[in-house]
Amino acid sequence: KKIRNDAKNRKAFIVFDNLERIFDKPELMEELADIITLADDSEFISNNVRLLIVGVPAGVKDYFSKTPNHRTIANRIIELKEVTRLSEYEASRVIKHGFETELGYKIDEKNSAAITQHILWVTDRIPQALQDYCLTLALHAEKNGFKIHPNDLQIADRTWLTGTLNAAYQTIESQLNERDTKVQRRNQVLYVLGKISESEFRTNDVENAIRTHLYEGKHDVTIGGVANCLAELADGNSAGGAKQILRRTTRGDAYMFIDPLYRMCIRAMLRVSNEGKVEKIGLESIE
């Protein structure tokens, strides 16, 4: 009633934000399901207050439909289309307008395209991430006379990884091969997942990406073990029970990131050495 009174003649919502924080916690999802059943409560209906669930993971309706005790919950949910990435043009305009027009910063003219491309790459052109990263970069560049140079990106990466992406960094780190294996297949899979821009990907997509980015020109190399790696990353049982970072799509024939922050983190933290090995960039080494 209080929410209805506060809203007066406007639409009223009870908002549950950051769903991604509990998506892998069944007991909390159970509690959320109980709350959703309030949609049928006569007093709740009479006050015309709606529930709004906000978060990164897609497929919330599908989650409940696959849970035997919660199939009726799925009927109460209308899943809205997620916020999409900006186009390269839109994101580039945001960067240029924000730094140069609004803030009066100077972007190194010789490296302007490379700087912009790096920002687009690590943020995946997702609006919130783009804004967050650019704020991090702006705060650092402010100390250097409001000028942005390529070296500033490394500092911004480190600050972003130790701040916004810290939890994602720890999760990706736990999924890397613990020992120096010859093939490093799981590390290779993780690395190329950052290279794939599509939201959904299949085993053959990942195999092709490994061949393209890590075995260019080596057509006789067999790319094996990818299906198993993807299954482990989705089940959360690789690397000694590390947290899952992928989930299977509704059809079950492809995968997607549980949280797009994992893709951004991979792009910022993994590199390929001169010897062709996938290596993480330790937070202490990013200067």
N, C-alpha and C positions, 0 to 999 in steps of 0.2 A: 504494500500500500504506500509506503514511504517513497519508493521509486516512482510509482504512478503519480503521486502528488508532486514530487520534484519535477517530473517531466511535464506536468500540466497537460496541454493539448498536443504535445509532441510525442513522437514514437519513443517508447521506453525499452531499454535493454539491460540485462545483466550480462556483463562481459567477462569471459574466461580467456585471458590472454596467455601467450607463450605455451600453447598446447604441447610443443615439442619437448618441454621439460618433463612431461609425464607419459608421453606416447609409449615408452618402453617399460612403464611401471603398471602392471595389471591391476594392482590394488587401487591405485588412484584413478585409473580408467574405469574401474568398477564403480567408484564413488561418483565419478562424472556421469556414468550411465544412470545412477539412481537420481541424480539431480535433473537429468533430462526428462525423466518420467514425470516430473512436476508439470510438464507441458499439458498433461491431461487433468491436472488438479483444477477443480471448479473455481476455487478462489483465485488461483493463478490466472486462469482464463478470463475471469471477470475483470481483472485489473489490466488486461491487455499488455502484459510485459513479456518480452521475448528473450530467449537466451542467445547470445552471440559468442561462438567459440572461435578464437583467433589463434592461428599458429602456422608453422611451416609445413608439417606433413600433409600430403594429399591423401585421399582415401580414408577419411575418418568414418564416413558412412559405410565403406567396405569393411573396415575394421570391426564394427559392431555387427554387420550382417553375417560375418564369419564366426562370430562368437555365439554358440547355441543359446545361451541365456539372454542374449541381447539383440536378437534379430528384430524384435519389435521396436527397439531403440532406433534402428536404421530408418524405420518408416517415419520417424519424427524429425529427421534431419534433412535439411536442404543444403547441399554443398555448393557453395559459390565458387566461381572461377578464381583461381589464384592470381595474384599480381604478377604480370609477366615481366620479362627482361625488357629493358630499353633497347632500342635499336642502336647500332654503333653510332649513327649520326646523332641521335637524341642524347646518348651518354656523352659523346664528345662535346656537344654543345653545352651540356650541364657543366662539364669540367672547365671549358674555356670561359663561359659566361660567369661561372661562380668565382674562379680565381682572378681573372683579369678584369672583368667588368664590375663585379660586386665588391671584391676585396682589394683590387688594385695590385695583385701579385704579378710578378714577371716570370713566365715560363721560359726556360732556356730555349732560345729560338732554334738553334741547330738540332736540338734533341726533342723538340716539342712533340713530334709524331710518336717517337719511341716512348716518351713519358706518358702520353695519353693512352697508347696501346697497352702499356703495362697496367695502368689503372683499370682499364676496361677488362683486362684479362683476369687479374686477381679478384676483382669484385663481381665478375661474371655479369656485369651490367645490371645487377639487381639494385633498384633504387635505394633501399635502406643501406645496403653495403657500400654503394658508391658514395653516399653522403657521409657515412661513418669513416671510410678510408680517407676521403678528401679532407675531412676535419682533422684527422690525425696528421696528414701531410701538411696542412695549413699551419697547425700549431708548431710543427717543427720548423717549417720554412720561415715562420715569423721571427725566429731567433737569428736567421741568416739574411736579414734585410728584405724579407718578403720576396725572395727569389727561389725558384724551384729548379734544381738540377738533378740529373740522373742519380747521383749518389744519395740524394734525399729519399729516394724510393726505398733503398735498403733499410734506412732508419724507420721509415713509415711501415715497411713490412714487419720489422721486428716489433715495433710498438703495437701493431695490429695483432700479431701472433701472440704476444704476451698479454694482450688485453682482451679484445672482442673474441679472438679465435683461440684463446688459451685452452679451453676445454676441448675444442676440436683438435688442437695440436696434440694434446695428450692422448686422445683416442687414436688418431692416425699413427702416432709414434708407437703405441702398443700393438698395432697391427703389422708393423714392419718385421721382416725376418730378423730374429735375434742373433743368428749366427751368419757368418760370411759364406753363404752358399754360392756355388758356382753360377747357378742360373738366376737366383733371386726372383723367382717367378712372382711371388706375392708382391714384392716391391715394384716389379714392373707393372703388374696389374694396377696397383694403386696410382702409380705415376701416370699411366695413360688414361685412367679414369678422369684425371684432371684435364686431359687433352680433349676428351669427348665433350662436345657442347650440347648434344641432345639430352633431353630429360630422361629418356629411357634408352637402355642399351642391352644388347644381347651378347652372348658369349662370342659369337663370330665377329661382332663389332669390336670387342676388346682385343681379340686375337689379331685382327687387321690393324688396329691401332698400335699394338706392340710391334708388329712387323714394320709398320711405317716409320715409327719414331725411334725404334731401338735396333732394328735389323735391316735398315735400308740397303737394298742391293744384295742382300743375302737370302736369295730365294730358296735355298736348300735347307734352311733352318726350320725345324719342326717346333711349332708353338704349342706345347702341351700343358696340361694342368690348370688352364684358365677357368674352366667350368667349376672345378673344385674350389679354387680360390674365391670365386664370386659367391659360391654357396656358403663358404666359411664367413665371408664378410657380411653376408645377410643373416647368418645364423648366430653370429657373435661368439663362435667357439674356436676361432683361430687364435694363435699367439697366446695360448694359455687362458682362454676364456675372455678375450678382449671384447669390448662393447661393439655391437654391430653398427655398421655405417650405411649398409644398403638394405633395401627390402625388395621383395618380389612384387611385381605389378599384379593387378587383379587377375589378368589372364595367366600369370605364372610362367610366362615364357621370356620374361625380360626383368631387368632390375632398374632401380632408381635410387638416388641418395635419399636417406631418411631426412637429411637436413642439407640444404645447399651450402651451408657453411663448411661442410666437409670438402666439397669440391674446391672452394676458395682456398681453404687451408692447404690442400694438396698442391695447388698451384703456387702458393707462396713458400712452402717448406721443402718441396722435393726438387732435386736437380739431377742431371746426368753428368757424371764425371768424364774426364778425358778418356778413361778406360772403358766407358760405356756402362758403368755401374750406377744404379739409382741410389742417391744419398740424400739424407735429410740435412737441412741447414739447422744446426743447433742454434737455439735462441741466443746463446752467449757469443756466437760467431758472426751474427748479423750486425755489422757496424756501418 
